[in-house]
Each structure stands twice: as C-alpha cells, then as structure tokens.
Amino acid sequence: MNSYFLNIITTGRNPHLDRIIELTILDADGHVILDTLVNPLASISGVVVARHGITNGMVALSPTLDDLWPEIHGFLKGSRVIVPDADATRHFFPDGLNGAGELICIRKRFIERMQAGCGFFQVSGQRWLEQALAHAGHTHDSDSYRTLTTAEAMRLVWNWLESNNRLHTAA
C-alpha cells in the first residue's frame, strides 16, 4: 500500500464554514506530489494571515479544491494517508477521505507510542510536532507553519515511529 503525508491549512476549524487554503501531499520517500495554494472562494481571516502568511491575494488565482479533487482523490484512493489530525482533516474533503485505504492520525500514533513506553505522556497543545521531532532526533528548523514543512516533519516522525516499532516487535 502506498503511503502519503497530507497536510492542509484552512480558513478556520469549522468544515461547514471554512475552506482549505493550502495543501501538500508527500510520498513515503519525501517527494512532493502536490504542494499548492487553494482558492477557498471565501475570505481569509487576519488570524490565519498572521499565523501562516497566506493572504487573499496569494490564493486569488489558485485552483479551488473542486479543481484539485480528482487528482488528490486519485493519489489517495486505497492508500495509507497520514495526517496530523484525522478528525479535523477528513471533514474538509468531499469524500471525508473515505477513499483512503487507511487514514492515520500521526499525533495520536505518537502519543500512543510515548504512553506505551512510559505509562503517561502528555503533549502540549499545538506544539506536539516539535515534541515528536525532538524524540525522533530532529528539530523544526523553521518558524513557518506551512503545509510543506509540516508534512516533511510528519514524515520524519513517522519514519522514527516505524523504525521504533520494528525494534519493539523484534525484541
């Protein structure tokens, strides 16, 4: 089964009102399959602009999710799709990512692994990825919270989790 790392930035957290404004898909080897701004056909709030640096002008001539969906669906259908938060991510897509062969929340997987190792482990809010990278022996080298840098970081953590899993399984 092919594995892909999917990350999105949206205009907000409500999938009924908000829309995707940036999307990245990486394959298991870290090759960029898709990295694009997305026209949400809605206004981007000042909070989102301040956090991610994506403005209304930047997305104005970008494709919409409807334009991109056939290509996205083609890659993800039947594949393992690794996302930061499955519940939050799936609702922004037309099929709820139900076409994926497997949808994995890497944040949840990381927390479960850490709890299995020490009994109790708590992740502090939005900084979970930085904590996960530190455990995997990496650092987040950027102040940017854009989809490509986050997808690359997710892939590093996933590889660490998988190699750690093989060590535990072999023991």
SULVENNOR-V606103 format. One record per helix or strand of 2 or more residues. SS is the DSSP state (h for helix, s for strand). FROM is the first residue (numbers start at 1). TO is the last residue. Records with the same first field share a line. If there is no record, write none. Layout:
SS=FROM-TO / FROM-TO
//
This chain:
s=3-10 / 20-27 / 32-37 / 80-83 / 102-105
h=46-52 / 56-59 / 65-76 / 86-90 / 106-118 / 125-135 / 147-170
//
